[in-house]
Amino acid sequence: MKQKDGLSIGELSKQSGVNIETIRYYEKIGVMPAPDRSASGYRVYGADHLKRLSFVRRSRQLGFSLDEIRGLLRLVDGHAYTCAQVRELTLDHLTEIQRKIADLKRLKRVMEEMAAQCSGERAPECAVIDALFDTRPPAVEPSGRQPPMPTATSVMRRR
């Protein structure tokens, strides 16, 4: 329903494409400012809420974490941001995307190798299941990151 002086949460949800519960969550964690309330206690949102929520939704679609979005919003809210600051946050995010792509490529290779080890016949031993049941804890690199995933062939050799 359209409120006299603004939007209801349902209308904000419809116009922004963001679920009502997600809007409430964003308010709770401080990504969205608390809206005014009507005399009967309903949330009343304005155009600024819709603009900010659209910013958050689009940022999430681009893979920014809520912490990264908070950083961008702090710059915007302070009205003192420079394009260089936004560029730096964006490049940091790009580096993380490139790391994830590399991890996904390794994951794809491992899955392909595991599938290639599988005969497809009914057997009590299956290379894919054996690789998934590998009980050794993953090693951790000095940086604290997980090392590249082992290949299916290396898992098969350990059997």
C-alpha positions as CSV (number, residue, x, y, z in Angstrom):
1,M,0.0,0.0,0.0
2,K,1.2,3.5,-0.8
3,Q,1.6,5.5,2.4
4,K,0.5,9.1,2.4
5,D,4.0,10.5,2.8
6,G,6.1,7.6,1.5
7,L,6.3,3.9,0.8
8,S,5.3,0.9,2.9
9,I,7.8,-1.8,3.3
10,G,5.9,-4.0,0.8
11,E,6.0,-1.2,-1.8
12,L,9.7,-0.6,-1.1
13,S,10.2,-4.3,-1.6
14,K,8.3,-4.4,-4.8
15,Q,10.1,-1.3,-6.3
16,S,13.6,-2.4,-5.2
17,G,13.3,-6.1,-5.8
18,V,14.5,-6.8,-2.3
19,N,12.7,-9.2,0.0
20,I,10.9,-7.6,3.0
21,E,12.8,-9.7,5.5
22,T,16.1,-8.7,3.9
23,I,15.1,-5.0,4.2
24,R,14.4,-5.5,7.9
25,Y,17.8,-7.3,8.2
26,Y,19.6,-4.4,6.5
27,E,17.9,-2.0,9.0
28,K,18.9,-4.2,11.9
29,I,22.6,-4.3,10.9
30,G,22.7,-0.6,10.0
31,V,23.1,-0.8,6.2
32,M,19.8,0.8,5.9
33,P,18.7,3.7,8.1
34,A,15.7,3.3,10.2
35,P,12.6,4.6,8.5
36,D,10.1,7.0,10.0
37,R,7.0,5.5,11.5
38,S,3.4,6.3,10.7
39,A,1.0,7.2,13.6
40,S,-0.1,3.6,13.6
41,G,3.5,2.4,13.8
42,Y,4.1,1.2,10.3
43,R,7.5,1.9,8.6
44,V,7.3,4.7,6.1
45,Y,10.1,4.8,3.5
46,G,11.2,7.7,1.3
47,A,13.0,8.0,-2.0
48,D,16.3,8.1,-0.3
49,H,15.6,4.6,1.2
50,L,14.7,3.3,-2.2
51,K,17.9,4.8,-3.7
52,R,20.1,3.3,-0.9
53,L,18.4,-0.1,-1.1
54,S,18.9,-0.2,-4.8
55,F,22.6,0.6,-4.2
56,V,22.9,-2.2,-1.7
57,R,21.0,-4.7,-4.0
58,R,23.2,-3.8,-7.0
59,S,26.4,-4.0,-4.9
60,R,25.3,-7.5,-3.6
61,Q,24.7,-8.6,-7.2
62,L,28.3,-7.6,-8.0
63,G,29.5,-9.7,-5.2
64,F,30.4,-7.1,-2.7
65,S,30.2,-8.3,0.9
66,L,28.1,-6.4,3.5
67,D,31.4,-5.1,5.0
68,E,32.5,-3.8,1.7
69,I,29.2,-2.2,1.1
70,R,29.4,-0.6,4.5
71,G,32.8,0.8,3.5
72,L,31.3,2.3,0.3
73,L,28.4,3.7,2.2
74,R,30.6,5.3,4.8
75,L,32.3,7.1,2.0
76,V,29.0,8.1,0.4
77,D,27.4,9.1,3.7
78,G,30.4,11.3,4.6
79,H,30.0,13.2,1.3
80,A,33.8,13.4,1.3
81,Y,34.7,10.4,-0.9
82,T,37.1,10.6,-3.8
83,C,36.9,8.5,-6.9
84,A,40.3,7.1,-5.9
85,Q,38.9,5.7,-2.6
86,V,36.1,4.0,-4.5
87,R,38.5,2.7,-7.1
88,E,40.7,1.2,-4.3
89,L,37.8,-0.6,-2.8
90,T,36.7,-1.8,-6.2
91,L,40.2,-3.1,-7.1
92,D,40.4,-4.9,-3.7
93,H,37.1,-6.5,-4.6
94,L,38.3,-7.4,-8.1
95,T,41.4,-9.1,-6.6
96,E,39.0,-11.2,-4.4
97,I,36.9,-12.1,-7.5
98,Q,40.0,-13.2,-9.4
99,R,41.0,-15.4,-6.4
100,K,37.5,-17.0,-6.4
101,I,37.7,-17.6,-10.2
102,A,41.0,-19.4,-9.8
103,D,39.6,-21.5,-6.9
104,L,36.6,-22.3,-9.0
105,K,38.8,-23.4,-12.0
106,R,40.7,-25.7,-9.6
107,L,37.5,-27.0,-8.3
108,K,36.3,-27.7,-11.8
109,R,39.5,-29.5,-12.7
110,V,39.3,-31.7,-9.5
111,M,35.7,-32.5,-10.2
112,E,36.5,-33.5,-13.8
113,E,39.4,-35.7,-12.6
114,M,37.2,-37.3,-10.0
115,A,34.5,-38.0,-12.5
116,A,37.1,-39.4,-15.0
117,Q,38.3,-41.9,-12.3
118,C,34.8,-43.2,-11.9
119,S,34.0,-46.3,-14.0
120,G,30.3,-45.7,-13.8
121,E,29.6,-49.3,-12.9
122,R,28.0,-50.7,-9.8
123,A,30.9,-51.3,-7.4
124,P,31.5,-51.0,-3.7
125,E,34.4,-48.7,-4.3
126,C,34.0,-45.5,-6.1
127,A,36.8,-43.0,-6.8
128,V,34.5,-40.0,-6.3
129,I,33.1,-41.2,-2.9
130,D,36.6,-42.2,-1.8
131,A,37.9,-38.7,-2.6
132,L,35.0,-37.1,-0.7
133,F,35.6,-39.4,2.3
134,D,39.3,-38.3,2.5
135,T,39.7,-37.7,6.3
136,R,43.0,-35.8,6.3
137,P,42.5,-32.2,7.5
138,P,43.3,-29.7,4.8
139,A,46.7,-28.0,5.2
140,V,46.7,-24.3,5.8
141,E,49.2,-22.1,4.1
142,P,51.3,-19.6,6.2
143,S,49.0,-16.8,4.9
144,G,46.1,-18.6,6.6
145,R,44.4,-19.4,3.3
146,Q,43.5,-22.9,2.2
147,P,46.0,-24.4,-0.3
148,P,44.8,-25.4,-3.7
149,M,42.6,-28.4,-3.6
150,P,44.3,-31.8,-4.3
151,T,43.6,-33.4,-7.6
152,A,41.6,-36.5,-7.8
153,T,44.7,-38.3,-9.1
154,S,46.7,-37.4,-6.0
155,V,43.8,-38.6,-3.7
156,M,43.6,-41.8,-5.7
157,R,47.4,-42.4,-5.2
158,R,47.0,-42.1,-1.4
159,R,44.5,-45.0,-1.3
